[in-house]
Amino acid sequence: MDSDGGNIVNFSSYKKTSRAEKKRAAKQEKEKTAAANRVRFGRTGAEKKREKLEAERRARLLEGKKLGATESEDGPQES
């Protein structure tokens, strides 16, 4: 076998760059998913509290506008 002093290939450096690229791509994909979930599900505590108070206020206003309720919240009253 004749050796022409051919090219030496270092596969470990190829593995390292390939692995790093895969990690970088996976990290970017996770960040995209996280950003979408923050938009879809995420609300701050203040937003949740404000929404809860607004719902309670709307329920009180609606209850106050009802005319002559013959039934209590517990159910029909028997005489």
C-alpha positions in Angstrom: 0.0 0.0 0.0 1.3 3.3 -1.0 0.8 6.2 1.2 0.8 9.6 -0.4 0.7 11.4 3.0 -3.0 11.9 2.4 -5.3 14.1 4.2 -5.8 13.6 7.9 -9.4 14.0 9.0 -10.3 14.7 12.6 -13.8 13.5 13.0 -14.0 14.6 16.7 -14.0 18.2 15.7 -16.8 17.5 13.2 -18.8 15.8 15.9 -18.4 18.8 18.2 -19.6 21.3 15.7 -22.4 19.1 14.6 -23.5 18.5 18.2 -23.3 22.3 18.9 -25.4 23.1 15.9 -28.0 20.5 17.0 -28.1 21.9 20.5 -28.4 25.5 19.2 -31.3 24.5 16.9 -33.1 22.6 19.7 -32.7 25.6 22.0 -34.2 28.0 19.4 -37.1 25.6 18.9 -37.7 25.5 22.6 -37.6 29.3 22.8 -40.2 29.6 20.0 -42.5 27.1 21.8 -42.0 29.0 25.1 -42.8 32.3 23.5 -45.9 30.9 21.9 -47.0 29.4 25.3 -46.4 32.7 27.1 -48.7 34.5 24.6 -51.3 31.7 24.7 -51.4 31.0 28.5 -49.4 33.6 30.3 -50.9 36.4 32.3 -49.4 38.4 35.1 -50.8 38.2 38.6 -52.2 41.7 38.3 -54.1 40.8 35.1 -55.6 37.8 36.8 -56.6 39.8 39.9 -58.1 42.6 37.7 -60.1 40.1 35.7 -61.4 38.4 38.8 -62.5 41.7 40.3 -64.1 42.8 37.0 -66.1 39.5 36.9 -67.3 40.0 40.5 -68.3 43.5 39.7 -70.3 42.4 36.7 -72.0 39.7 38.7 -73.0 42.3 41.4 -74.4 44.7 38.8 -76.4 41.9 37.1 -77.8 40.7 40.5 -78.8 44.3 41.3 -80.7 44.7 38.1 -82.9 41.6 38.5 -86.6 42.3 39.1 -88.6 40.7 42.0 -86.8 37.5 42.5 -89.2 35.0 44.0 -86.5 32.4 44.6 -83.5 32.8 46.8 -80.1 31.5 45.7 -80.7 28.4 47.8 -83.7 27.4 45.8 -87.5 27.8 45.9 -89.0 28.6 49.3 -91.8 26.5 50.6 -94.6 27.9 52.8 
